[in-house]
C-alpha cells in the first residue's frame, strides 16, 4: 500500500518522463502521494448555471453555455491579447486572455458551443470574463445535467504547455484514484479520529477531489486542515523538546546588586504590572541553565526596552555579557544613549557598534569584549560580524526581530561557548494564529499594559480637499510648542519617483511654513549616517518644528514633544506600518494626533485599513484586522520568518482549529514523547519525511 503511494509520478498513465519532469519542477510533485495531496483550490457547482443576461460583476465564479461568434487577436500599448465573443439567447459576453494565448487559441472554433467558467467583470460598459476556463460541448453529452462539484486545480504556463491544465489534472486524479488500493493508510491515531469525528483519510482523499455535495467537501477539507495543523504543531513542539533537552545555556540564578540598584535607585518611574510579570518570566526561564528562547510582544510605547535592560542586568549580575541588536543605526544610537546614561550610574561598561564606527574604536571595543571589560554591546548588523567576539555572552536581545533574517539572528549564537539566552522583541503585534505558527517553539511574553499617563492618539482620515484645514491645525500645534512629523511613503529607497515625491513634499511644506518663523528638517535613508543623526538631533532638541521623513522614523524614534503625525498617501502603507508610525507620537503628556491623508479614489482594502486605524489604537486588534485583510501569505514578507506552505488551512480563519490541533499535539507528546508507539507511527513517519537537513531554524528565535 505504502509502496504504491511512493511510485514515481511518471509511471502514472498519461504522464510519462516529460510531464513528470515539469510536475517536479513546477509543483514539487515527485510520487503518487504528492499528486494525491495536490488539492483543488476551489470547486465549480455543476448544478448552478447562468444565462448571460443574469451576469453582473458581483456574482461569483459561474458556468455559462453559449456559441462563439467572434475571435480576434489584438495588440494594444504593446500588450498582446486574445478576445472572443460568446452568445446565448439572452445576450453576449466578451472573453479575454492576456497570457497563454498560444495554448488557448487552437481550442477556439467559430460557431461552436462552449461551456465557459469564470468571474464576470465590467470593463467600461462591457461585460467580460478575463482568463476564463472553457471546453466544447460535445454531442450527446448533457453537460448541464452533470452533478456534484468539479475540482479546479492551480496550474502554471509551463504545465499548460504540456497539456496539464486544471481539467487534465482532474483526469489524472480520477485515474490515480482508480488504480490505487481501495483502502489507504490512516496516519492519525484512532482515538483522535474518533474523538474529533474525523472521516478516514481514504474517504477524505476521495471526497476532497470529487465531492458530490457541499457537505462532503467541507468534511474532507476539515479533516485535512486538522491534519496539517496537527503536523505543524507537532513539529514545533518537538523542536521545543529538543532545545530543552540538548541546548544548555548559562544559568542566571542571581538577582544581584546591579539589578536591584537599577530597580530601586535609577529607574525614574514605577514599572507597570505587565513589565514586572515579564521580568519574572525571563528570570524564571534563565535561572536553571536551560536556554531561554522568548518572544516579547508589546504594543508601541509599552516599555519593551526597559524589560530588555533588566534582562541584560540579570546577565551582568551573573558575571556574563549582553548584546542588543537593532535594525537601524538611528534606533541603535537611541538605545545606546538611553541605556548608557542608566548604566553609567552603575559602573557598567556599555559600547555602541555600528557600520559607521571607526576601525580604531572597533578594535578597542573588540578587546574590551574579549577580556570581559565590556559588559553590554548595543548595535546594528555590525554585531554579527565574525571579528566581534565575546568572553561570555549570556543574553542576546534582538529588537524589531522581524527585520532580521533567521540566518542573521543565528550568527549571534556563534558568539559564545554556550548558547546565549535569547529575547526577541517586536512592537508589531502578531496575531495569535501566526504567533502559534511562526513562533510555536518559543515561550511568549506579552506587554499588554501601557505606562500610566499615556493618552491614546486621536486618529483622523482626511482627503486632499482638507489640505488647508490640515495646515491650519499644524500651525496651531506648533504655536502651542509642539512638533510635527510628515511622513511620505518610500517603498524602495532606489525609486526616484518616491524620493522626488518626498523632496517636492518638503518643498511644499517649506512654502506653507516659511522661514524664519518655521524651521523644517528632512530625513530619509539616502542621507549619510552622520547627516541622519544631525537631523534627528535637531528635531529632538526642538531646533526644527517639522520633520519631513520617510519610514526611516517608523521604529523606535522617541521625541516626546512631537504631538502630530501626518502620513501622506496613507493608502500606500500597510496596517502594521501605519500603527508603527502612529506610535512615534503620544509619547509625552500632551494630547497627540495622527492624520491619514489620501486622495478620494481608494480601494476597498485601503478604505478598510484606514477605517481600522481611525477606530482603534489597540495593536493586537490591528494585527488581527491586518491578517484578515491581507491574508497570511502576504504577511509572511513582513514577518520574514517563513510561513509554512499550508495546503488547505488558512491562518486568517482557522485560529480555533489551530488551537485545537496544538492541544492535541501536546497531549500526544505527553503520552508518547518520541511518537514511537504503534498509534503514532503514521504521524512520526510523515514528520520524519518532512524534516529537512541543515540548520535547525525552528530552534532559533
VOGU-3710 file (C-alpha; in Angstrom, 3 decimals, decimal comma):
1> xxxxxxxxxx> 0,000/0,000/0,000  2,757/2,470/1,045  4,810/1,314/-1,936  2,015/2,242/-4,367  1,821/5,776/-2,936  5,564/6,255/-3,426  5,599/5,235/-7,082  7,422/7,893/-9,172  4,873/10,163/-10,818  5,989/9,490/-14,412
11> xxxxxxxxxx> 4,656/5,910/-14,085  1,068/7,142/-13,835  -0,738/6,612/-17,136  -0,924/9,883/-19,062  2,202/11,461/-17,536  5,482/9,955/-18,752  9,006/11,429/-18,451  8,380/14,923/-19,931  5,240/15,691/-17,947  6,812/14,078/-14,877
21> xxxxxxxxxx> 9,768/16,451/-15,125  7,598/19,585/-15,360  5,381/18,392/-12,469  8,515/18,029/-10,332  9,893/21,421/-11,320  6,652/23,431/-11,121  4,723/21,791/-8,274  7,246/19,600/-6,447  5,164/16,511/-7,275  7,545/13,543/-7,158
31> xxxxxxxxxx> 5,366/10,494/-6,406  1,720/9,398/-6,465  1,203/10,592/-2,861  2,285/14,127/-3,815  -0,264/14,311/-6,625  -2,944/12,849/-4,371  -2,297/15,665/-1,885  -2,391/18,367/-4,559  -5,818/19,596/-3,520  -8,280/21,732/-5,528
41> xxxxxxxxxx> -8,252/25,423/-4,617  -11,935/25,821/-5,490  -14,895/23,957/-6,994  -17,458/24,591/-9,705  -21,025/23,738/-8,758  -22,254/21,846/-11,807  -25,880/22,269/-10,749  -25,782/26,095/-10,991  -25,989/27,621/-14,484  -26,414/31,248/-15,577
51> xxxxxxxxxx> -27,625/32,904/-18,721  -25,548/35,845/-19,946  -28,344/38,291/-19,060  -28,114/37,160/-15,400  -24,425/38,053/-15,104  -23,054/41,115/-13,308  -19,726/41,907/-11,641  -20,899/40,964/-8,136  -21,741/37,324/-8,939  -19,124/34,673/-8,077
61> xxxxxxxxxx> -17,399/32,261/-10,477  -20,151/30,933/-12,719  -20,936/28,489/-15,533  -22,366/29,797/-18,823  -23,106/27,975/-22,096  -23,123/29,682/-25,488  -21,761/29,873/-29,023  -18,521/31,559/-30,097  -19,386/34,148/-32,748  -16,125/36,134/-32,939
71> xxxxxxxxxx> -12,401/35,512/-32,332  -9,713/38,197/-32,582  -6,021/38,654/-31,812  -5,266/42,211/-30,736  -2,316/44,280/-29,562  -2,738/47,496/-27,579  0,076/49,548/-25,982  2,498/46,686/-26,570  0,281/44,108/-24,822  -0,983/41,097/-26,752
81> xxxxxxxxxx> -4,450/39,790/-26,058  -6,924/37,279/-27,422  -10,636/38,099/-27,377  -13,719/36,111/-28,255  -17,456/36,809/-28,105  -19,778/34,207/-26,580  -23,513/34,494/-27,270  -26,590/32,797/-25,880  -30,258/33,606/-26,418  -30,119/36,394/-23,788
91> xxxxxxxxxx> -27,009/38,380/-24,732  -23,253/38,390/-25,411  -20,122/38,159/-23,250  -16,541/39,135/-24,100  -13,849/36,568/-23,211  -10,278/37,902/-22,815  -6,875/36,233/-22,430  -3,596/38,119/-21,871  -1,427/35,055/-21,201  -1,290/31,525/-22,572
101> xxxxxxxxxx> -2,710/32,771/-25,873  -0,815/30,234/-27,962  -2,321/27,468/-25,817  -5,907/28,807/-25,756  -6,321/29,905/-29,371  -6,209/26,442/-31,001  -9,119/25,409/-28,782  -11,422/28,161/-30,106  -13,687/27,357/-33,068  -16,269/29,748/-34,521
111> xxxxxxxxxx> -19,952/28,743/-34,273  -19,143/26,002/-31,747  -20,962/25,641/-28,421  -18,800/26,015/-25,287  -19,194/25,785/-21,551  -17,361/28,768/-20,011  -16,363/29,171/-16,357  -15,076/32,380/-14,792  -15,717/35,556/-12,832  -17,714/38,246/-14,667
121> xxxxxxxxxx> -16,386/41,810/-14,545  -17,102/45,163/-16,171  -14,608/46,891/-18,456  -16,176/50,262/-19,146  -19,718/49,282/-20,054  -18,743/45,862/-21,456  -19,343/42,640/-19,562  -16,350/40,320/-19,813  -14,523/37,347/-18,314  -10,738/37,509/-18,064
131> xxxxxxxxxx> -8,865/34,202/-18,436  -11,975/32,003/-18,283  -11,812/28,231/-18,477  -13,749/26,741/-21,363  -14,467/23,433/-23,039  -16,525/22,464/-26,066  -19,999/20,997/-25,605  -19,765/17,526/-27,105  -22,699/15,906/-28,918  -24,928/13,648/-26,828
141> xxxxxxxxxx> -23,321/14,820/-23,560  -25,764/16,570/-21,248  -23,193/18,822/-19,572  -25,763/20,870/-17,714  -27,143/17,699/-16,144  -23,822/16,812/-14,508  -23,943/16,552/-10,747  -21,565/17,308/-7,881  -18,727/19,789/-7,546  -15,987/19,924/-10,146
151> xxxxxxxxxx> -12,480/20,449/-8,711  -10,353/23,299/-10,025  -6,571/22,979/-9,630  -3,900/25,655/-9,743  -1,632/25,290/-12,732  1,153/27,229/-14,473  2,041/28,317/-18,000  4,736/25,623/-18,236  2,247/22,958/-17,177  -0,333/24,219/-19,655
161> xxxxxxxxxx> 2,228/23,974/-22,458  2,470/20,270/-21,625  -1,304/19,972/-21,709  -1,660/19,981/-17,916  -4,442/22,460/-17,321  -6,954/22,030/-14,486  -9,120/19,612/-16,456  -6,127/17,463/-17,349  -5,042/17,310/-13,694  -8,627/16,356/-12,798
171> xxxxxxxxxx> -8,474/13,431/-15,275  -5,107/12,293/-13,893  -6,555/12,397/-10,378  -9,520/10,244/-11,378  -7,211/7,723/-12,989  -4,858/7,587/-9,998  -7,679/7,047/-7,518  -8,870/4,191/-9,705  -5,507/2,380/-9,719  -4,622/2,877/-6,029
181> xxxxxxxxxx> -5,747/0,383/-3,367  -9,292/0,918/-2,099  -8,006/1,466/1,466  -5,112/3,891/2,011  -3,088/4,266/5,241  -4,534/6,331/8,100  -1,822/8,428/9,776  -3,820/9,774/12,737  -4,244/7,764/15,950  -7,653/6,001/16,062
191> xxxxxxxxxx> -8,775/7,791/19,241  -8,029/11,207/17,665  -10,100/10,314/14,597  -12,988/9,131/16,784  -12,875/11,908/19,381  -12,898/14,712/16,811  -15,351/12,999/14,433  -12,921/13,000/11,515  -13,578/10,955/8,384  -10,995/8,291/7,473
201> xxxxxxxxxx> -8,104/9,509/5,359  -9,114/7,318/2,396  -12,614/8,772/2,249  -11,257/12,284/2,791  -8,799/11,943/-0,115  -11,539/10,807/-2,475  -14,113/13,403/-1,456  -11,752/16,387/-1,324  -11,102/15,841/-5,029  -14,565/14,723/-6,115
211> xxxxxxxxxx> -17,240/15,737/-3,599  -20,848/15,079/-4,547  -22,176/17,666/-2,112  -21,000/20,782/-0,298  -21,184/18,789/2,960  -18,777/16,154/1,548  -16,331/18,855/0,553  -16,489/20,610/3,931  -15,926/17,382/5,897  -12,909/16,373/3,823
221> xxxxxxxxxx> -11,338/19,833/3,971  -11,873/19,991/7,750  -10,081/16,649/8,059  -7,031/17,862/6,113  -6,954/21,258/7,811  -6,802/19,494/11,172  -4,152/17,060/9,933  -1,750/19,655/8,561  -2,131/21,959/11,577  -1,532/18,991/13,902
231> xxxxxxxxxx> 1,636/18,042/11,995  2,779/21,663/12,123  2,329/21,913/15,889  3,984/18,535/16,479  6,967/19,776/14,501  7,300/22,943/16,605  6,654/21,256/19,942  9,197/18,521/19,179  11,646/21,330/18,391  10,981/22,788/21,830
241> xxxxxxxxxx> 11,579/19,370/23,419  14,862/19,045/21,559  16,015/22,501/22,643  15,117/21,865/26,273  16,899/18,500/26,280  20,035/19,375/24,331  20,676/23,120/24,415  22,269/24,375/27,599  22,962/27,980/28,456  24,477/29,905/31,325
251> xxxxxxxxxx> 22,326/29,734/34,478  21,288/33,170/35,768  20,176/32,401/39,327  21,313/35,676/40,916  19,186/38,803/41,049  22,095/40,875/42,214  23,473/44,242/43,159  23,294/45,923/39,716  19,729/44,776/39,045  18,498/45,909/42,465
261> xxxxxxxxxx> 20,354/49,226/42,308  18,808/49,953/38,918  15,320/48,987/40,092  15,396/50,896/43,379  17,670/53,900/42,633  17,998/54,550/38,883  14,541/53,854/37,472  12,748/57,209/37,219  9,257/55,641/37,380  7,381/52,568/38,572
271> xxxxxxxxxx> 7,212/49,526/36,289  3,779/48,513/35,047  2,367/45,236/36,341  2,858/43,772/32,866  6,574/44,715/32,900  7,023/43,182/36,353  5,319/39,974/35,189  7,507/39,663/32,089  10,752/40,314/34,021  9,766/37,488/36,391
281> xxxxxxxxxx> 9,069/35,214/33,401  12,521/35,998/31,985  14,243/35,260/35,286  12,293/32,038/35,726  13,289/30,955/32,204  17,012/31,632/32,684  17,892/30,654/36,246  18,463/26,899/35,762  20,725/26,798/32,700  18,026/25,765/30,241
291> xxxxxxxxxx> 18,336/28,078/27,261  15,570/30,670/27,175  14,165/31,409/23,734  11,474/34,025/24,285  9,341/36,260/22,069  8,356/39,535/23,741  5,357/41,212/22,137  4,392/44,678/23,223  2,468/47,459/21,606  4,166/50,748/20,756
301> xxxxxxxxxx> 5,161/52,500/23,987  4,556/49,519/26,292  8,111/49,566/27,703  9,900/46,675/25,982  13,288/48,433/26,094  13,139/48,698/29,864  12,394/44,968/30,120  15,389/44,339/27,829  17,638/46,417/30,114  16,600/44,388/33,147
311> xxxxxxxxxx> 17,225/41,144/31,226  20,734/42,397/30,408  21,320/43,286/34,061  20,448/39,713/35,037  23,294/38,547/32,783  25,750/41,153/34,148  24,928/40,282/37,770  25,801/36,663/36,957  29,219/37,584/35,542  28,173/37,478/31,880
321> xxxxxxxxxx> 27,813/39,874/28,958  24,776/41,041/26,998  24,110/42,308/23,470  21,230/44,234/21,931  20,879/44,278/18,136  18,653/46,914/16,486  17,646/47,157/12,796  18,751/50,751/12,110  21,608/52,970/13,220  19,176/55,645/14,403
331> xxxxxxxxxx> 17,463/53,160/16,709  20,764/51,609/17,871  22,122/55,055/18,784  18,931/55,954/20,613  19,096/52,728/22,628  22,772/53,377/23,354  22,274/56,951/24,609  19,380/55,949/26,883  20,940/52,754/28,228  24,445/54,214/28,668
341> xxxxxxxxxx> 23,002/57,026/30,806  21,494/54,414/33,141  24,458/52,018/33,085  26,912/54,838/33,767  25,327/55,214/37,209  26,045/51,507/37,853  29,647/51,426/36,512  28,632/49,018/33,730  30,760/49,409/30,583  28,431/49,903/27,595
351> xxxxxxxxxx> 29,572/50,174/23,967  27,997/51,062/20,612  28,973/49,272/17,391  27,501/50,219/14,000  28,610/50,275/10,389  29,997/53,805/10,842  32,093/53,011/13,939  35,780/53,901/13,148  38,236/50,977/12,940  40,320/52,192/15,876
361> xxxxxxxxxx> 37,201/52,263/18,047  36,145/48,825/16,747  39,480/47,361/17,838  39,129/48,823/21,326  35,563/47,505/21,638  36,754/44,079/20,449  39,488/43,933/23,105  37,059/45,024/25,844  34,534/42,332/24,872  37,135/39,560/24,690
371> xxxxxxxxxx> 38,775/40,301/28,027  35,459/40,875/29,806  35,835/44,621/30,479  32,901/45,297/28,143  29,599/44,283/29,719  26,951/45,438/27,235  27,212/45,883/23,466  24,496/47,712/21,518  24,494/47,950/17,749  23,217/47,044/14,321
381> xxxxxxxxxx> 24,104/44,154/11,971  27,729/45,002/12,813  27,308/42,865/15,975  27,227/39,650/13,930  30,489/40,264/12,064  32,948/37,413/12,580  35,555/39,624/14,238  33,129/40,554/17,045  33,735/38,018/19,829  32,643/37,961/23,475
391> xxxxxxxxxx> 34,273/36,431/26,526  30,908/35,029/27,700  27,708/36,225/26,016  24,831/35,310/28,291  21,917/37,359/26,895  21,236/38,215/23,232  18,370/40,626/22,568  17,026/41,356/19,087  14,841/44,444/18,748  12,221/44,538/15,991
401> xxxxxxxxxx> 13,221/40,972/15,202  11,126/40,687/12,009  13,633/42,999/10,303  16,413/40,422/10,610  16,638/37,180/8,671  16,796/33,911/10,618  20,359/33,261/9,441  21,449/36,691/10,689  19,939/36,094/14,115  21,551/32,653/14,257
411> xxxxxxxxxx> 25,025/34,225/13,987  24,632/35,644/17,492  24,711/32,046/18,752  28,272/31,676/17,478  29,493/34,414/19,832  29,622/32,240/22,939  30,719/28,775/24,119  27,234/28,043/25,396  24,086/29,190/23,601  23,100/32,604/24,989
421> xxxxxxxxxx> 19,598/33,209/26,272  17,609/34,868/23,504  14,939/37,543/23,817  13,377/38,708/20,554  11,163/41,786/20,736  8,543/43,162/18,414  6,333/46,224/18,543  4,373/44,797/15,623  1,817/42,668/17,446  1,482/39,259/15,863
431> xxxxxxxxxx> -1,961/37,675/15,550  -2,422/34,703/17,857  -2,578/32,202/14,993  0,638/33,493/13,427  2,407/33,567/16,798  1,472/29,906/17,396  2,677/29,052/13,890  5,764/31,183/13,351  6,935/31,005/16,969  5,309/27,768/18,071
441> xxxxxxxxxx> 8,537/26,613/19,756  9,176/29,867/21,672  7,967/30,952/25,043  5,870/34,072/24,560  5,514/37,077/26,828  3,121/39,937/26,197  3,231/43,520/27,489  -0,475/44,274/27,392  -0,428/47,427/29,509  0,751/50,966/28,743
451> xxxxxxxxxx> 2,517/53,139/31,345  0,165/55,396/33,315  -0,449/58,858/31,893  -0,141/57,803/28,249  -3,071/59,282/26,326  -4,471/57,447/23,278  -3,592/59,085/19,961  -6,584/60,551/18,140  -6,583/59,428/14,502  -8,326/61,234/11,629
461> xxxxxxxxxx> -8,630/60,382/7,935  -8,619/63,488/5,718  -8,853/63,852/1,939  -6,828/66,236/-0,229  -9,616/68,835/-0,185  -8,924/69,251/3,560  -5,293/70,304/2,997  -5,819/73,926/4,172  -7,555/72,649/7,299  -4,549/70,394/7,996
471> xxxxxxxxxx> -2,064/73,256/7,554  -4,060/75,409/9,969  -4,101/72,607/12,539  -0,334/72,082/12,229  0,227/75,816/12,798  -1,953/75,697/15,930  0,062/72,790/17,336  3,396/74,466/16,579  2,155/77,699/18,173  1,383/75,652/21,298
481> xxxxxxxxxx> 5,029/74,488/21,375  4,501/71,059/19,803  6,361/69,397/16,890  5,124/67,591/13,773  6,207/64,604/11,674  5,184/64,499/8,000  5,869/61,043/6,525  5,938/60,099/2,856  5,897/56,530/1,550  9,210/55,261/0,292
491> xxxxxxxxxx> 8,762/51,661/-0,751  12,302/51,355/-2,075  14,963/53,963/-1,488  16,189/53,490/-5,049  12,840/54,533/-6,507  13,424/58,007/-7,909  9,710/58,748/-8,113  9,215/58,162/-4,385  12,304/60,179/-3,473  11,157/63,064/-5,682
501> xxxxxxxxxx> 7,732/62,905/-4,002  9,473/63,319/-0,650  11,591/66,216/-1,902  8,644/68,002/-3,547  6,653/67,398/-0,362  9,436/69,006/1,648  9,440/71,989/-0,716  5,659/72,332/-0,324  5,923/72,244/3,476  8,637/74,914/3,350
511> xxxxxxxxxx> 6,307/77,134/1,280  3,417/76,650/3,728  5,700/77,063/6,762  8,288/79,667/5,648  11,497/80,556/7,457  12,412/82,183/9,722  9,100/81,725/11,532  9,224/77,961/10,993  12,105/75,514/10,732  11,690/72,324/8,649
521> xxxxxxxxxx> 14,036/69,323/8,535  14,199/66,347/6,150  15,230/62,762/6,888  15,464/59,750/4,545  17,546/56,636/4,006  19,768/58,142/1,322  21,392/60,504/3,838  24,760/59,603/5,359  24,638/58,257/8,905  26,042/61,431/10,464
531> xxxxxxxxxx> 23,559/63,587/8,495  20,679/61,425/9,723  21,925/61,779/13,268  22,269/65,571/12,806  18,677/65,937/11,516  17,290/63,683/14,236  19,115/65,541/16,982  17,872/68,916/15,688  14,308/67,622/15,873  14,839/66,083/19,321
541> xxxxxxxxxx> 16,303/69,326/20,612  13,376/71,352/19,248  15,555/73,226/16,721  13,219/72,097/13,915  9,452/72,111/14,368  8,537/69,896/11,393  10,415/66,776/10,278  9,584/65,606/6,748  10,685/61,982/6,554  10,291/58,528/5,083
551> xxxxxxxxxx> 9,586/55,452/7,173  13,173/55,601/8,455  11,489/57,080/11,558  8,997/54,190/11,757  10,731/52,279/14,528  11,949/53,452/17,873  12,491/57,187/17,376  11,398/58,839/20,608  10,592/62,572/20,696  8,036/63,167/23,494
561> xxxxxxxxxx> 7,320/66,733/22,328  6,123/65,560/18,878  2,328/65,529/19,012  1,260/65,294/15,345  1,979/62,537/12,827  0,840/63,364/9,284  1,037/60,347/6,947  0,849/61,334/3,281  -0,597/58,833/0,778  -1,615/56,745/3,764
571> xxxxxxxxxx> -3,372/54,245/1,481  0,077/53,082/0,290  1,021/51,795/3,752  0,093/48,509/5,395  -1,806/48,484/8,688  1,128/47,441/10,837  3,301/50,175/9,313  0,608/52,806/9,882  0,343/51,666/13,507  4,134/51,829/13,934
581> xxxxxxxxxx> 4,236/55,352/12,519  1,397/56,470/14,776  3,443/55,170/17,704  6,028/57,920/17,154  3,598/60,404/18,748  1,708/60,199/22,008  4,946/59,590/23,913  4,626/62,665/26,094  1,918/64,062/28,367  0,184/66,169/25,671
591> xxxxxxxxxx> -2,766/65,086/23,533  -1,458/63,715/20,219  -2,891/63,233/16,742  -2,334/61,045/13,689  -3,648/62,435/10,382  -4,051/59,998/7,480  -4,011/61,927/4,175  -5,289/60,332/0,946  -6,958/61,129/-2,350  -10,624/60,280/-2,836
601> xxxxxxxxxx> -10,030/57,203/-5,011  -9,401/54,306/-2,636  -9,578/50,531/-2,997  -11,898/48,589/-0,724  -8,885/47,166/1,179  -7,277/50,593/1,632  -10,518/52,048/2,967  -10,817/49,149/5,419  -7,244/49,717/6,640  -7,845/53,418/7,198
611> xxxxxxxxxx> -11,191/52,813/8,942  -9,454/50,325/11,271  -6,777/52,881/12,145  -9,395/55,519/12,980  -11,434/53,049/15,066  -8,742/51,627/17,383  -5,306/52,196/18,951  -5,017/48,543/20,055  -2,116/46,953/18,176  -3,429/43,434/18,701
621> xxxxxxxxxx> -6,824/44,341/17,231  -4,982/45,948/14,311  -2,821/42,844/13,817  -5,904/40,611/13,576  -7,516/43,029/11,116  -4,300/43,090/9,066  -4,285/39,300/8,883  -7,926/39,277/7,816  -7,398/41,923/5,104  -4,082/40,746/3,682
631> xxxxxxxxxx> -4,151/37,034/4,463  -1,225/35,077/5,915  0,618/34,733/2,617  1,050/38,473/2,171  2,141/38,920/5,783  4,993/36,464/5,559  7,168/39,053/3,801  6,679/41,493/6,672  7,358/38,888/9,305  10,340/37,433/7,421
641> xxxxxxxxxx> 10,140/34,211/9,343  8,790/31,820/6,769  5,145/30,918/6,966  4,528/27,219/6,334  3,163/26,261/2,941  -0,294/25,187/4,081  -2,399/23,370/1,507  -5,899/23,784/2,929  -5,719/25,524/6,318  -5,874/29,316/6,468
651> xxxxxxxxxx> -4,249/31,073/9,408  -6,585/34,047/8,967  -9,736/31,974/9,500  -8,717/28,730/11,207  -7,411/30,085/14,517  -9,771/27,959/16,643  -8,766/24,806/14,755  -5,079/25,676/15,179  -5,628/25,951/18,940  -7,339/22,534/18,960
661> xxxxxxxxxx> -4,511/20,993/16,932  -1,923/22,417/19,345  -3,821/20,959/22,304  -3,982/17,513/20,638  -0,260/17,731/19,747  0,671/18,482/23,376  -1,445/15,539/24,559  0,156/13,141/22,053  3,701/14,218/23,006  2,863/13,850/26,684
671> xxxxxxxxxx> 1,614/10,304/26,073  4,429/9,375/23,707  7,306/11,919/23,631  9,104/10,179/20,742  5,917/9,327/18,807  7,237/5,775/18,533  4,106/3,927/19,665  2,044/1,942/17,163  -0,772/4,519/17,162  1,631/7,392/16,422
681> xxxxxxxxxx> 3,809/5,648/13,837  1,949/7,252/10,932  2,491/10,760/12,281  6,141/10,056/13,066  6,716/8,700/9,567  5,297/11,867/7,958  7,217/14,180/10,301  10,474/12,341/9,657  9,976/12,722/5,900  9,257/16,432/6,306
691> xxxxxxxxxx> 12,315/17,093/8,426  14,992/18,783/6,382  18,701/18,578/6,890  20,806/21,645/7,688  20,456/24,422/10,231  17,657/23,682/12,736  15,871/27,008/12,179  12,996/26,012/14,467  15,407/26,242/17,383  16,482/29,800/16,585
701> x> 14,405/32,782/17,613
//
